[in-house]
């Protein structure tokens, strides 16, 4: 009898041609996480004269959840989260390699359906047993980091029904390149035009960030002959960015913009080796600023920015991933 060992755990995934139609895995996820079976089991109440009740049960609903634990983000794999949560897209080429663009829909004319993101089949387990689920899509994800550390990524992947399986074999472990927080740059500008984001760098005061994204994708259950969800649809997404600054004239100016309810554009740019780049662009307004804090005797201040669509900037939330190598992304 095989005894499960953590060192033998694996997470593998493959892009589905049709949402919900399981496929073989094509790559490893270079991080950690385990699959949770969120099926609903009901013990019905009944008056049959048995004091402790009987073991009669039924299952009216199936759902899978994979929590991808925080792990250092990489240029090669962060796109999986964006593919499953923002937009399913293919790469284009640029001078240094490959580029992927991910945009949330804005108006009803570009509203997305389930085929506009890329759903994945996930396999997870260890040497003792393997489980899998199809129709994997990202409900929420976070990107966070501090100076002197890596940029960390995590996500919640929701899928249909968990079943026992076997690992797809003979996969090559992908080479990845870590995204370092200290290689990041912060830009904040007025919403002056559609091409003004990323104009004014805020130098020497970007200390940490915590980006939280609820993608808006929700499973829809219907009476359609199955106990798992029939399809997914996108409700209102929510993007919240928390930034910790040096307390100086620049952060004081942003507090003034908060009090004046002035719309702002923010770009966070992370560079890597030649050709590797992650760009996060958003428009919106400051939601609040905390009171002055302290870090190693240094005064700091933390602001929370709520991304919302701005018509002058023609921007809500967009991201670009540039990578010198073509990954397993479709």
Secondary structure, DSSP 8 states (H G I E B T S, - for coil): -----GGG-EEEEEE-SSTT------EE-SS-EEEEE--EEE-----SS-TT-----EEEE--EEEEEEEEE-BTTTHHHHHHHHT-----EE-SSSEEEEEE---SGGG--BGGGS--EEEEEE-SS-EEEEEEEEEEEEEEEEETTSB-EEEEEEEES--EEE----S-------B-BGGGEEEEEEES--TT-TT-SB-TT-EEEEEEEEE--EEEE--SSS-SS-SEEEE---EEEEEEEEESSHHHHHHHHHHHTT--EEEEEEEE-STT-EEEEEEEEEEEEE---EEETTEEEEEEEEEE--BTTTTBSEEEEEEESS--S--
